[in-house]
Amino acid sequence: MTLWGLVLREIGHRRVNFALSVASAAIAVGSLLASLGMLRQHDLQTEIIVSAKQAEMEKRLAELQDDFRKLTLQMGFNVLILPKDQNLGDLYADDFAVKTMPEEYAERLAKSRVVTINHVVPSLQQKVKWPEKERTILLMGVRGVIYLQSAKQKPLIEPVKSGSMVVGHELAQSLGLKPGEHTELMGRSFLVDRINPERGNKDDITVWIDLAEAQQMLGKPGRINGILALDCTCDTLDRLALIRAEISKILPDTQVIEFVSQALARAEARGRAETEAREALAAEVAGRLQLRRQREASAALLVPLVALGSGLWIAMLTLANVHERRAEIGILRAVGLRSGQVLSVFLARAALAGVAGAALGFAVSRFGPAPLNDARTLAAILIGAPLLAAVSSWLPALAAAKQDPAEALRHHEA
């Protein structure tokens, strides 16, 4: 009879013993696959959670960006481009620039690839007498925002319609102006479109009108004396130097000043919000990583213990089988079966139990929440489980192979 014939007969005569060996191997394989599946499920959940957090963070940053846009609207623009020959002392004393430059400069900026500023608004501002009201005011002509980076952004300031005016808070209060009524300014009729909220600066005594109308009224067609802009909040220690260097290449006969308080407040608020959002995401990732390490540690302790227990159980089952089969082993030895063949029978039986247990454990693991489809893992299991069973059966099988057939038969007869 062949070796495999003996193995199959051995399995057939000791079905319960073989089934228990298969179950033991299946438990070992199942615990390993369950642990790997648990880690895989954790990784999948982590990916979903982190992706959701990432999307939430990006959404939040987009909302914050819009909040900063509104905040900047309240604070005003933080960069002012002036004619190069404008004396800054006179500018601060008079509250407006005496020198002018072509309105075309704003269009030239818009057509350039400048990246350090955005939201460009050409303006013409001058301190004038409002003869009809007997008040000195700051008259500012503005036009719509010219975007340098995106044409889809919401405007920081709404353009003033021709024939309309926007009035500063103090002027409106002191002159009793109301939205929707008409008033005269320098011989022209204007509709009061809206009243700006109190800002606590020169804006409270400013009247905004359409740029083209202001140029006509002030006798400066096609001229402006300032370009308001918003910096990009670049991550650099000297933003102003970077802005000046870039704009000087496009408009060499201009100068740039920055309203530091607005710029710093905006940059710090934006930076703080981004930092908090990214720290929250990093904390989530770190927490998930720590949890995975804890689960890895538990699996690293549990799987070897289960494998050891399964190995001991297989060894005990093999030992019990050897003890029950002493007489049969003696007869086989007496008729010429060598000890190596006896050893091979028991080891092959154990290896088959390991293969069957691996297949059973793998089949059961397919019903888990995160079944493994890794070919390497399957190959390792199909090799490892039979090896574990064979190693566990080695000593009992070796004892069976080495026993004296005459001694075994004598004990059986006794």
C-alpha positions in Angstrom: 0.0 0.0 0.0 1.3 3.5 -0.8 2.0 6.2 1.7 -1.0 8.3 0.8 -3.2 5.2 1.0 -2.0 4.6 4.6 -2.7 8.3 5.4 -6.2 8.2 4.0 -7.0 5.0 5.9 -5.6 6.5 9.0 -7.9 9.5 8.6 -10.8 7.3 7.8 -10.3 5.2 11.0 -9.9 8.3 13.2 -12.3 10.8 11.8 -13.1 12.5 15.1 -9.4 12.9 15.9 -8.7 14.3 12.5 -11.7 16.7 12.6 -10.5 18.0 15.9 -7.1 18.6 14.4 -8.7 20.4 11.4 -10.8 22.6 13.9 -7.7 23.5 15.8 -5.8 24.6 12.7 -8.9 26.5 11.5 -9.1 28.4 14.9 -5.4 29.4 14.5 -5.9 30.5 10.9 -9.2 32.2 11.8 -7.7 34.2 14.6 -4.9 35.4 12.3 -7.3 36.4 9.5 -9.7 38.0 12.0 -6.8 40.1 13.4 -5.6 41.1 9.9 -9.2 41.8 8.9 -9.7 44.0 12.0 -6.6 46.0 11.1 -7.7 46.3 7.5 -11.2 47.4 8.5 -9.5 50.0 10.8 -7.4 51.2 7.9 -10.5 51.5 5.7 -12.4 53.4 8.4 -9.4 55.6 8.9 -9.3 56.4 5.2 -13.0 57.3 5.2 -12.8 59.3 8.4 -9.6 61.2 7.3 -11.1 61.8 3.8 -14.3 63.2 5.4 -12.2 65.3 7.8 -10.1 66.6 4.9 -13.2 67.5 2.9 -14.7 69.2 6.0 -11.5 71.1 6.6 -11.4 72.3 2.9 -15.0 73.3 3.2 -14.3 75.1 6.4 -11.3 76.9 4.9 -13.4 77.9 2.0 -16.0 79.3 4.4 -13.2 81.1 6.3 -11.9 82.5 3.1 -15.3 84.0 2.4 -15.4 85.3 6.0 -12.0 86.9 5.4 -13.4 88.4 2.3 -16.2 90.0 4.3 -13.8 90.9 7.1 -11.6 92.7 4.5 -14.7 94.5 3.2 -15.2 95.8 6.7 -11.5 96.7 7.2 -11.0 98.1 3.7 -8.3 97.3 1.2 -4.8 97.0 2.6 -2.6 98.0 -0.3 -2.5 101.4 -2.1 -0.6 102.0 -5.3 0.2 105.7 -5.9 2.1 107.8 -8.4 5.8 107.6 -7.8 6.2 111.4 -7.4 3.4 111.6 -4.8 4.8 112.9 -1.5 3.5 110.7 1.3 3.6 113.5 3.9 1.2 115.5 1.7 -0.9 112.4 1.3 -1.3 111.9 5.0 -1.9 115.6 5.6 -4.5 116.0 2.9 -6.1 112.6 3.0 -5.7 112.2 -0.8 -3.0 112.1 -3.4 -2.5 115.3 -5.4 -0.5 113.5 -8.2 -2.4 111.4 -10.7 -1.7 108.6 -13.1 -3.5 107.0 -16.1 -6.6 104.9 -15.3 -5.1 102.4 -17.8 -2.6 101.3 -15.1 -5.3 99.3 -13.4 -6.0 97.5 -16.7 -2.3 96.8 -17.2 -2.2 95.2 -13.8 -5.2 93.1 -14.6 -3.6 91.8 -17.8 -0.3 91.0 -16.1 0.6 87.8 -14.2 1.0 89.5 -10.9 0.2 87.1 -8.0 0.9 89.2 -4.9 -2.3 91.2 -5.0 -5.9 90.8 -6.1 -9.2 92.8 -6.1 -7.8 95.9 -7.8 -10.0 99.0 -7.8 -8.9 102.2 -9.6 -10.0 105.4 -7.7 -9.9 109.1 -7.9 -10.2 110.8 -4.5 -10.1 114.5 -3.6 -11.2 116.8 -0.8 -13.9 119.1 -2.1 -16.5 121.5 -1.0 -20.1 120.3 -1.1 -21.6 123.6 -1.9 -25.2 122.6 -1.6 -24.6 121.3 2.0 -21.8 123.7 2.9 -19.6 120.8 4.0 -16.0 119.7 3.1 -16.0 116.1 2.1 -13.8 113.5 0.6 -15.2 112.7 -2.9 -14.1 109.3 -4.2 -14.8 108.0 -7.7 -14.6 104.2 -8.0 -15.4 101.6 -10.6 -16.0 97.9 -10.3 -13.3 95.5 -9.0 -10.8 94.2 -11.5 -9.8 90.7 -10.7 -6.2 89.5 -11.3 -6.6 85.9 -10.3 -10.2 84.8 -10.6 -13.2 86.3 -12.3 -15.6 84.2 -10.2 -14.8 85.8 -6.8 -17.4 87.9 -5.1 -16.6 91.6 -5.1 -15.2 93.2 -1.9 -17.1 96.4 -2.8 -20.1 96.9 -5.0 -19.6 99.3 -7.8 -21.5 102.6 -7.6 -24.1 103.1 -10.3 -23.9 106.1 -12.5 -26.1 108.8 -11.0 -26.0 107.3 -7.5 -23.9 107.9 -4.4 -22.8 106.0 -1.3 -22.5 108.2 1.8 -20.3 107.8 4.8 -22.0 107.4 8.2 -21.2 110.7 9.8 -22.2 112.7 6.7 -25.5 110.9 6.4 -26.3 111.5 10.1 -25.3 115.2 10.1 -27.0 116.0 6.8 -30.1 113.8 7.4 -29.6 111.8 4.2 -31.6 108.7 3.7 -31.3 105.8 1.1 -33.7 106.3 -1.8 -33.8 110.1 -1.8 -32.2 112.5 -4.3 -29.7 115.2 -3.4 -27.5 117.7 -5.3 -23.7 117.5 -5.3 -21.7 120.2 -7.2 -24.7 120.9 -9.5 -25.5 117.3 -10.2 -28.5 115.2 -9.0 -27.6 111.9 -7.3 -29.7 109.2 -5.8 -28.5 108.1 -2.3 -28.1 104.4 -2.9 -26.9 103.4 0.6 -25.4 104.6 3.8 -22.2 102.9 4.9 -21.9 101.7 8.5 -19.8 103.7 10.9 -16.1 102.9 10.4 -14.4 105.4 12.7 -12.1 106.8 10.0 -12.2 109.2 7.0 -14.7 106.9 5.3 -17.4 108.4 7.6 -17.0 111.8 5.7 -16.6 110.3 2.2 -19.0 110.2 -0.7 -18.5 107.5 -3.3 -19.7 108.0 -6.9 -19.0 106.4 -10.3 -15.3 107.0 -11.4 -16.2 108.4 -14.8 -18.6 111.0 -13.2 -15.9 111.9 -10.6 -13.3 112.4 -13.4 -15.7 114.7 -15.2 -16.7 116.7 -12.0 -13.0 117.1 -11.0 -11.8 117.9 -14.5 -9.5 114.9 -14.7 -10.8 112.6 -17.4 -9.0 109.2 -17.7 -6.9 110.0 -14.6 -6.8 108.3 -11.1 -4.7 109.0 -8.1 -4.7 105.6 -6.5 -5.3 101.9 -7.0 -6.7 100.0 -4.1 -5.7 96.4 -3.8 -5.8 93.4 -1.5 -2.6 91.5 -0.9 -2.5 87.7 -1.3 -1.4 87.0 2.3 1.8 85.4 1.0 3.7 83.2 3.4 6.8 85.4 3.6 8.3 87.6 6.2 8.4 90.7 4.0 5.2 90.7 1.9 5.4 94.4 1.1 8.9 94.0 -0.4 7.6 91.2 -2.5 4.5 93.2 -3.7 6.7 96.3 -4.5 9.2 94.2 -6.4 6.5 92.6 -8.6 4.4 95.8 -9.2 7.5 97.9 -10.0 8.2 95.6 -13.0 4.7 96.3 -14.4 4.3 100.0 -13.2 7.8 101.4 -12.7 6.5 104.9 -12.1 4.4 104.0 -9.1 4.9 103.4 -5.4 3.2 101.0 -3.0 2.1 101.5 0.6 0.4 99.0 2.9 -2.1 99.5 5.7 -0.2 97.4 8.1 -2.9 96.8 10.8 -5.5 95.5 8.3 -2.9 93.4 6.5 -1.6 91.8 9.7 -5.0 91.2 11.2 -6.2 89.5 8.0 -3.0 87.4 7.7 -2.9 86.4 11.3 -6.6 85.4 11.4 -6.3 83.4 8.2 -3.1 81.7 9.4 -4.6 80.9 12.8 -7.7 79.3 11.3 -5.7 77.2 8.8 -3.4 76.1 11.6 -6.2 75.1 13.8 -7.9 73.1 11.0 -4.8 71.3 10.0 -3.9 70.6 13.7 -7.4 69.1 14.2 -6.9 66.9 11.1 -3.4 65.8 12.3 -4.8 65.0 15.7 -7.4 62.8 14.2 -4.8 61.0 12.1 -2.6 60.6 15.2 -5.5 59.2 17.2 -6.4 56.7 14.6 -2.7 55.7 14.3 -2.4 55.2 18.0 -5.6 53.1 18.0 -4.1 51.0 15.2 -0.9 50.4 17.2 -2.9 49.3 20.2 -4.8 46.8 18.0 -1.6 45.6 16.4 -0.2 45.0 19.9 -3.3 43.0 20.9 -3.1 41.0 17.7 0.6 40.4 18.2 -0.1 38.9 21.6 -3.3 37.1 20.8 -2.4 35.4 17.5 0.8 33.7 18.8 -1.1 32.5 21.9 -3.8 31.0 19.8 -1.3 29.4 17.5 0.6 28.0 20.4 -2.6 26.6 21.9 -3.6 25.1 18.6 -0.2 23.5 18.2 -0.4 22.0 21.7 -3.9 20.7 21.0 -2.7 19.1 17.7 0.3 17.6 19.5 -2.0 16.1 22.2 -4.4 14.7 19.6 -1.5 13.1 17.7 -0.1 11.7 20.9 -3.5 10.2 21.8 -3.7 8.7 18.3 -0.3 7.2 18.5 -1.1 5.7 21.9 -4.3 4.2 20.5 -2.6 2.9 17.4 0.4 1.2 19.2 -0.6 -2.3 18.2 -1.3 -1.3 14.6 2.0 0.5 14.3 3.7 -2.6 15.7 2.0 -4.8 13.1 3.0 -2.4 10.3 6.6 -2.3 11.5 6.6 -6.2 11.8 5.5 -6.5 8.1 8.3 -4.3 6.9 7.2 -0.7 7.2 10.2 1.4 8.0 10.3 4.0 10.9 10.7 6.8 8.3 7.5 5.7 6.6 5.6 5.6 9.9 6.8 9.1 10.7 5.7 10.3 7.3 2.2 8.9 7.7 1.6 10.9 10.9 3.3 14.1 9.6 1.4 13.9 6.3 -1.9 13.4 8.3 -1.1 16.4 10.4 -0.2 18.5 7.2 -3.5 17.5 5.6 -5.3 18.6 8.8 -3.4 21.9 8.5 -4.4 22.4 4.9 -8.1 21.6 5.6 -8.0 23.9 8.7 -6.5 26.7 6.6 -9.2 26.3 3.9 -11.9 26.2 6.6 -10.6 29.2 8.4 -10.2 31.2 5.2 -13.7 30.3 4.1 -15.2 31.4 7.4 -13.2 34.7 7.3 -14.9 35.6 4.0 -18.0 36.4 6.0 -16.2 39.0 8.1 -16.6 42.8 7.7 -13.3 43.2 5.8 -12.3 39.9 4.1 -8.7 39.7 2.8 -8.1 39.1 -0.8 -4.3 39.2 -0.6 -2.7 36.3 -2.5 0.4 36.5 -0.4 -1.6 36.1 2.8 -3.5 33.1 1.4 -0.2 31.5 0.3 1.3 32.1 3.7 -1.6 30.5 5.4 -1.6 27.5 3.1 2.1 27.0 3.9 2.0 28.1 7.6 -0.9 26.0 8.8 0.3 22.6 7.5 3.8 23.5 8.8 2.4 24.4 12.3 0.4 21.1 12.4 3.4 19.1 11.2 5.8 20.7 13.7 3.3 20.2 16.5 3.0 16.5 15.6 6.7 15.9 15.2 7.5 14.6 18.7 4.5 12.2 19.0 5.1 11.0 15.4 8.8 10.5 16.1 7.9 8.5 19.2 5.6 6.3 17.1 8.3 5.8 14.5 10.9 4.7 17.0 8.9 2.3 19.1 9.9 -1.4 19.0 7.3 -3.5 17.1 7.9 -6.5 19.4 7.4 -4.4 22.5 4.3 -2.8 21.0 2.8 -6.2 20.1 3.6 -7.7 23.6 1.9 -4.8 25.3 -1.1 -5.2 23.1 -1.4 -9.0 23.8 -1.0 -8.3 27.5 
